[in-house]
Amino acid sequence: MTPRHPALARAEAFAQSYGLRRPLLLAPMAGACPPALSVAVMRAGGLGACGALLMQPAAILAWAEAVRAAGPFQINLWIPDPAPVRDPGHEARLRTFLGGFGPAVAPKAGDATPPDFFAQCEAVIEARPRIVSSIMGLYPPDIVARFKASGIAWWATVTTVAEALAAEAAGADAVVAQGAEAGGHRGSFDPAKAELAAIGLMALLPAVVDAVRIPVIATGGIADARGAAAALLLGASAVQVGTGFLRCPEAGISAPWADALGRARPEDTRLTRAFSGRAGRSLATEYVAAAAAPDAPAPAPYPVQRGLTQAMREAAAKAGDLARMQAWAGQAAGLAQAVRAGEVLGGIWREVEETLG
């Protein structure tokens, strides 16, 4: 019998340690992880995921109960930033600018705040997912201790080797190495360095694997078996896919966004702070381009910018207007398939086995 390729053996052992049949994970995408998508991924042998950034505790618990019977899943939370420095005059200019792309922006729109982080942590402990993951930093030591006492593993999203080492020292059970190709928000611990440290996955991954002793999960720009196999060969113990699942019917995103993902080339995406104030990769839409123009007001810090753009984002979603829509997209968006999620996951893994077997 031919020995199993070491990369496959490592990945399969990691998957089995978390009760998975396949080392393929759904990325926890806030606002784009409905229970139906996770259940489909879980039934195909992968890991379900919830991006809980904007969810109140009751919603987190309801999501967990909706998927629990299908298998293991992760819940992801953002580590809060310090309170933003506000500039009323600049925010007024932003409201005027944004009013040109949607409804008039209310004077107090920038006052919107995310749900209470510690209340969300309490909900996660009550929900008892197999894994809790973090982005934008590290959980406080007392929260980490409570997670582990509850049997919940912690995976930390990192974008640099220094962040990976810090996560390992803080007790993370694995790190998720997020390449700059990833769609959605950059996971940088320091928001000011998100664009400066935009390291591609193929450079970041082996450096992180060499630096830490805990398992490394690869994410960013992976949407087919070629990317997954490459990540495993570079030392990853599992692969996390986000944009590659967004065109699946279970994701439920709008048709204009889904269709645009299928047409997108890597150069049709760009990093922008124009939606939330935090750097994230989206399709290079008309609004994103206008917000980057030299004469446009700079985005406000997170979460002020998110509040200021809420009316525009909601109006664009209602109208199906891609030009103003918050359309997150990784650089491999064009590889995403408009087929069921189980078919995507199964096809990726079969081809990985064929490639490395």
N, C-alpha and C positions, 0 to 999 in steps of 0.2 A: 504494500500500500504506500502511495506517495505521501511523504510527510506534509502536513499542513504548512502553508507559507507562514513564517513567523509573524508577519503583520496581521494576517487573518486570525491566527491563534491568539495573539494579544487582544485584538478587538473583540473576538468572541468570548474570551474569558472575562473581559470587562463587562460586556453586555450581560452575561450570565450572573455576574455579581450583583446586578441591579434587577434581575428578574426579566430581562429582555431576551428575545430570540435573535434580534439583529442589532448591531451597534449603530443604528441610525436614529437620530433624534430630531424632533420638531423644535425649531427655534421658538422661544417664548416671545411672540410679537404682540405688544400691547395693542389692543383694538382689532387684531386680526387672528385671534386664536379661539374661535368659538368651540364649544364642546364637540361638535360634529367632526371638526378637523382632527382634534386630538384622538377621539375615539377611533377614527379611521386609521390613523397612524399606529395606535396602540394595537388594534386588531391585526395589523400587518406585522407585528412584532417589534415595533419601535417604541420610543418614549414620547408620550404626550406632553404638552407644555401650555402654561398659562402665563402671559405677560400681564401681571396684575397691577402695573403702575397706577392706573386710573380707577381701580376697583375698590369700592368700600368693603369692609370686612364681610358683610352679609353676602355680597356678590362673590367674594373669593370662596366662601364656604359652599355656596350654591353651585359654582363651577366645579369644585372638587367632587361634590356628590353626583353631578351629572356624568362624570367620566370614570369614577372610581372602579366600577365593575369591569372596565375594559383592560385594566392593567396599571403598571407604574406610570407616574407622571411627575413633572417638576412644576414648581411655581416660582416665578421670578419677580423680585422687587428691586426698585431703584434705591440706592443709598442716597439720602437727601443731601443736596447742596446746602452750603451756608445761605442765610437769608440774602436775597439779591439786593444790590445797591440800586435804588430807584432814582430816576431822573424825570420829573414830571414834564419838563419842556420837551425832552426827547420823545417821551411817550406820546405827547400830543402830536408831534410830527409823524410818528408812526401811525397813529390813528387816522390821520389825514391820508397818508400813503395807502394804508390798507382799505380805506373807504373807497378807493378807486378800483378795488378788486372784488368788492362785496358790499354787504350792508354797512351802514354807518356804525362805527365802533363806539360802544358806550364808554363814557369817561372812566368808569371803574372796572372795565374789562380786564385790565392788567392786575387787578387785585385777586384774581382767581388763584386758588392754591390746590395742590394735590391732596388726596386723602391722607389722614394721619399715618405716618410710617409705622409707629410702634403699635397702633391698633391693627394695622395690616399684619405685622409680625405675629401678634397674638392670634389672628385668624389663621395664619399659616400653621402655627403650632397646633391649633384645634383641628385643622383640616388634615394634618399628618400626611403630606405627600412623601413619596420616597426620597425626593430631592427638593431642596430649596436652592435657587441660584440667585446670584447678585450681579448687579451691573452698576457702574459709576463709583465703585469703591468697595469697602469691606464692611461686613456686619460688625457691630460692637461686640466685644468679647463676651458680655453677659448673654447677648442674644444667641451667639454661636453656641455657648454652653447649653442653653435651653433647647436649641434645635437638636443637638446631639443627644441630650438626655431623653428627647422624644423619639429618637431613632431616625431622625431626618438628616441625610447627608447634605453637605454644602459644597456647591460648585461655584467658583468665582470667575466671572468674565474678566479677562485681562487683554490689554492691547500692547503691552510691552513686556520685556523680560523682567524689568524692575517690579512691575505690578504683579507678575507671576510669583516672584520670590516673596513679595510682601504677603500675597494671599496664602502661600504655603506656610509661612511663618505664623500667620493668624489662624491656622487650623483648617484651611480648605481641604476637602477630600479629593478634589480635582479642580483643574482650571480649564476654562473655555477660552482658547486663544482665538480672538476675533480679529481677522484680517481687515484691512482697510477696504476690501472689496464688498464687505457686508452691507446689506440694505438696512435702513432704519438707523437708529441712534448709535453713535460710537460709544463704546463702553469705557472711555478714558476716565481714570480716577480724578484727574485735574482737567476741568472743562476747558481751560485756556489752552491746553496742549493737544486737543483732539485732532486738529489738522496738522500740527507740527509732527506728531508721532503717528502719522497715517502709514503704518507698515503693512505691506502686502503679506498675505497668509503664507506664501511659500518661503518667505524670508523669516517671518515671525515664528512659525510652527517649529522648525527644527531647533531654533535657538532656545525656545521655551522648553522643549523636550529635553535638551541637554542641560538646562539650568535647574530643573526641579526633579524631585523624586516621586511626585504624585502623578496620576494619569493626566493626560492632556487631551482635551476634546477640540477638534478643529471646526471653525465656522467662518463663513465669509467667502462668497464667490463659488460655493459648491452647489451645483444643481444637477449633476449627473454622475455616472459611475467613474468617469475619467478623473474628475476632481476628488471624489471620495477615495479612489484607489491611490491617487497621489498623496493625499493626506495621510492615509494609513502607512504608506511607504516611508513617509517623513517622520513617523513615530507617533501619530495620533492613536488613541485608544478607541475613539468613536468620532463620528462626523455629525454635525448639527446643520440642518438645512432649513432656511427660512423662505426666501423669495421663491425657491424651487417648488414650494407647495402652494403659493398664493393663487395660481390659476386653477387649482383643483376646485371642483364645485363645492366641496365641503367648507372651503375657506370663506365663501360668501362675499367676496369683495365685489365692488361695482364692475360692471362690464367694461366701461371705458378704461379703468385702471388695469384690469386683467388683460384686455386686448393690447394695451400699450406695452405691458411687460413682455408679451410674446413677440413684439416688433423691436424691442430695445436692443441696441448694441451696447457694449461696455461704455463707450464714450457718450452714450445718451443719459448717463446718470452723473450726479455731482454731489459733493458734500455741501450742505447748506444749514444755516441756523435760522432760516427764514420762517420755519413753522413753530418751533418751540423755544428757540434761544440756545439749545444744545445742538451740537453738530450731528447731522445725520445724512445718510445717502438716500436721495430720492431721484425720480425721473427729472430730467432737466426741463421742466415745464416753463410756460410763459411767466408765471408768477415767480418761480425760482430765479429765472434769468433777470427779471426786473428788479428783484430784491438784491441782486448782486451788482447792479449797475453803480457806477461811481457816484451818481447823484442821489441814490436811494439812501434813506436813513438806515443806519446799522441796526440789526435786530436787538431788542432788549434782552436782558439775561433771562434764563429759565427760572421760574415758570411764567414770568411776566409776558414774554412773547407768545407763549401758548395761549394765555388768556386773551391777548390782543387779537390773535388770528382765529379765535374760535368761531366767530360769526361768519367769517369768510369760508373757513373749512366746512362748516355745516351747510352753508348755502351751496357751495360747490358740490358737496356730496349729494344733496337733494336734487340738484340740477343735472348731475352726471357730467359736470364740466371739469375735464382733466386739467385744463389750463390753470385752475386755481386749487385743485385738489391736493391733499396731502397724500402723495403717491410714492411711498417708500419703495425702493428697488435696489437690489444688489447688482453688481456689475455682470453677473451671470444670468440676469433676468431673461434674456432671450432663449435660454435653455429650458425654462419652465414649461411644463406641458399642461394642457387643458384636459387632463384626465383625472380619474379618481385617485385620491391620496394613496390608497393601498397599492394601486398599480404603479405609481411613481416610486414608492419605497421598495416594492418587490423587484421592480425592474433595475433600480440602482444596485441592489444587493446581488442579484443574479449576475449582473455584468461585472461587479467587483470580484465575485468568486471566480468567474471565468478568466478575468484579467490576471488575478494573483494566484489562481489555483494551479 
